[in-house]
Amino acid sequence: MVILTLLDDDDIECCGYEVRNCSKKGRGVFATKEYSPGDVIFDEMPAVMAPRDREVSCFHCAKPLESINQAATRLQRKRIKIFEIIPMDEGPDFVVDQATELKFCSSECFKLASEHYLVALRGKWKEYKSVENWIRVNKGPAHDQATLLAITKMMCMKQQKSKLVEDFEDMTSDRIVPNIEKFTKAVHTRFKSQNVFLEYTHFDLLKYAEICGANFQQATTSAIARWIKTLKEIKCLERLQHAKLLKDFKDFDARAKKKYQEYLRSTNAQPTLSSAPHLATEFRALYAMHSKINHSCSPNVKVKMLENSSKVAIIALERISLEDELC
């Protein structure tokens, strides 16, 4: 999996890669300069992002909105003392949109959301939640909920004439997604019955849903990640104290994993693709150039999540020469 950012033609010459047609693969992305292993080729935010739990994640960038102890308490239903030994319990200051009660990790994210989709979304939020609740009552999978939120954002972006519309409308949508036509017909009917998004046909929703099905990237963020990183790096604790702290954390980790597995069994949900899904919050996102990048069984780049958010970096795994395809 490789994710790249969409650039205007005028910007192609000043970056280190460009999109070209390929005879066998359609389109591909090729290096226009050399890279060494470890070089960051670029980083980017997604064009569209759908957090699974908007109560604990920024609605725009997926950054955690909880403090470490708040996250631990939610995961275990009780306060965990080990997180007080390395004090890092400051929760982020976040902005709440009064009309929708949506939460944003910063004024910058709130400003970007307002610029691209939030203004249009405010007038349709009640109707959106009605459709979302219908999916939940019918035990729709997380993918359906994420698709609903993503296509709603996409329609709002188009209404606000966001510059991001070109990014996602240029994506391919040739992957067959089971039941997607039935799902979008039902969503379109419910929106229409509530007199919202009347300018969109069922085929508009189907196109956007197919884009999501073909291009969604799934990842996670975690309020506890920063504490774990500090635990591994801390030098001021005595060896025995550090060993006990590590053991206590492993016990906490095992209990959280058991609770997560119980949740999966009770809801028939699919596990999140993460090294520690039981400590994380899932999101799904559309990155602008993903549809132009071809898969390889021997990749020459890797994707790294940045800033505990939906921001990603593309990093060279090996020496990449001029004219090599990034994959």
Backbone hydrogen bonds, N-H to C=O, Kabsch-Sander energy under -0.5 kcal/mol:
donor,donor_aa,acceptor,acceptor_aa,energy
11,D,8,D,-1.6
12,I,8,D,-0.7
12,I,9,D,-0.9
14,C,11,D,-0.9
15,C,12,I,-1.2
18,E,30,F,-2.1
20,R,28,G,-2.7
22,C,26,G,-4.3
26,G,22,C,-1.4
27,R,25,K,-1.2
28,G,20,R,-2.4
30,F,18,E,-2.9
31,A,324,D,-3.2
32,T,16,G,-2.0
33,K,16,G,-0.7
35,Y,320,I,-2.5
38,G,316,A,-3.1
39,D,36,S,-2.2
41,I,39,D,-0.7
41,I,314,I,-3.0
42,F,314,I,-1.0
44,E,312,V,-2.2
47,A,286,L,-2.5
48,V,286,L,-1.3
50,A,284,R,-3.3
52,R,282,E,-2.6
53,D,282,E,-0.5
54,R,52,R,-0.5
56,V,53,D,-1.2
57,S,53,D,-0.6
58,C,63,K,-2.4
59,F,103,K,-2.6
62,A,58,C,-1.6
65,L,56,V,-2.5
66,E,56,V,-0.6
71,A,67,S,-2.2
72,A,68,I,-2.4
73,T,69,N,-2.6
74,R,70,Q,-2.1
75,L,71,A,-2.2
76,Q,72,A,-1.7
77,R,73,T,-2.6
81,K,79,R,-0.6
83,F,80,I,-1.2
84,E,81,K,-2.3
85,I,81,K,-0.5
85,I,82,I,-1.0
86,I,82,I,-0.7
88,M,83,F,-0.6
88,M,86,I,-0.5
91,G,89,D,-0.5
95,V,104,F,-3.0
97,D,102,L,-2.8
98,Q,96,V,-0.6
101,E,97,D,-3.0
104,F,95,V,-2.9
110,F,106,S,-2.0
111,K,107,S,-2.3
112,L,108,E,-2.4
113,A,109,C,-2.6
114,S,110,F,-2.2
115,E,111,K,-2.0
116,H,112,L,-1.8
117,Y,113,A,-2.9
118,L,113,A,-3.3
119,V,114,S,-0.6
121,L,117,Y,-2.0
122,R,118,L,-2.0
123,G,119,V,-0.6
124,K,121,L,-1.7
125,W,121,L,-0.8
125,W,122,R,-0.7
128,Y,124,K,-2.5
129,K,125,W,-2.6
130,S,126,K,-1.5
131,V,127,E,-1.8
132,E,128,Y,-2.6
133,N,129,K,-2.7
134,W,130,S,-1.6
135,I,131,V,-1.8
136,R,132,E,-2.1
137,V,133,N,-2.8
138,N,134,W,-1.7
139,K,136,R,-1.8
140,G,135,I,-3.4
144,D,141,P,-0.6
145,Q,141,P,-1.7
146,A,142,A,-2.5
147,T,143,H,-2.5
148,L,144,D,-2.5
149,L,145,Q,-2.1
150,A,146,A,-2.6
151,I,147,T,-2.9
152,T,148,L,-1.8
153,K,149,L,-2.4
154,M,150,A,-2.5
155,M,151,I,-2.2
156,C,152,T,-2.1
157,M,153,K,-2.6
158,K,154,M,-2.0
159,Q,155,M,-1.9
160,Q,156,C,-2.0
161,K,158,K,-0.9
162,S,157,M,-2.7
165,V,162,S,-1.3
168,F,164,L,-1.6
169,E,165,V,-2.5
170,D,166,E,-1.1
171,M,168,F,-1.2
177,V,175,R,-0.5
180,I,177,V,-1.6
183,F,179,N,-2.3
184,T,180,I,-2.4
185,K,181,E,-2.0
186,A,182,K,-1.9
187,V,183,F,-2.2
188,H,184,T,-2.7
189,T,185,K,-2.3
190,R,186,A,-1.9
191,F,187,V,-2.5
192,K,188,H,-2.6
193,S,189,T,-2.1
194,Q,190,R,-0.8
194,Q,191,F,-0.8
195,N,192,K,-1.6
196,V,191,F,-2.0
200,Y,197,F,-1.5
205,L,201,T,-1.7
206,L,202,H,-2.5
207,K,203,F,-2.1
208,Y,204,D,-2.1
209,A,205,L,-2.7
210,E,206,L,-2.4
211,I,207,K,-1.9
212,C,208,Y,-2.1
213,G,209,A,-2.6
214,A,210,E,-2.0
215,N,211,I,-1.8
216,F,212,C,-2.5
217,Q,285,A,-2.3
219,A,283,F,-2.3
221,T,281,T,-2.0
225,A,222,S,-0.7
228,I,224,I,-2.1
229,K,225,A,-2.2
230,T,226,R,-2.0
231,L,227,W,-2.5
232,K,228,I,-1.9
233,E,229,K,-1.3
234,I,230,T,-2.3
242,H,238,E,-2.9
243,A,239,R,-2.5
244,K,240,L,-2.4
245,L,241,Q,-2.3
246,L,242,H,-2.4
247,K,243,A,-2.3
248,D,244,K,-2.8
249,F,245,L,-2.1
250,K,246,L,-2.2
251,D,247,K,-2.1
252,F,248,D,-2.2
253,D,249,F,-3.0
254,A,250,K,-2.3
255,R,251,D,-2.0
256,A,252,F,-2.5
257,K,253,D,-2.2
258,K,254,A,-2.1
259,K,255,R,-2.2
260,Y,256,A,-2.2
261,Q,257,K,-2.3
262,E,258,K,-1.9
263,Y,259,K,-1.8
264,L,260,Y,-2.2
265,R,261,Q,-2.1
266,S,262,E,-2.1
267,T,263,Y,-1.7
268,N,264,L,-1.6
269,A,264,L,-0.7
274,S,272,T,-1.7
279,L,276,A,-1.8
280,A,277,P,-1.1
281,T,221,T,-3.0
283,F,219,A,-2.5
284,R,50,A,-2.0
285,A,217,Q,-2.2
286,L,48,V,-2.9
287,Y,285,A,-0.5
289,M,4,L,-2.9
290,H,287,Y,-1.6
292,K,289,M,-1.7
293,I,290,H,-1.5
302,K,315,I,-2.6
304,K,313,A,-2.4
306,L,311,K,-3.0
309,S,306,L,-1.5
310,S,61,C,-2.3
311,K,306,L,-0.6
312,V,44,E,-2.5
313,A,304,K,-2.6
314,I,42,F,-2.8
315,I,302,K,-2.5
315,I,313,A,-0.6
316,A,39,D,-2.7
317,L,300,N,-2.9
318,E,300,N,-1.0
320,I,35,Y,-2.6
321,S,319,R,-0.5
323,E,31,A,-2.4
324,D,321,S,-2.1
326,L,29,V,-3.0
327,C,325,E,-0.5
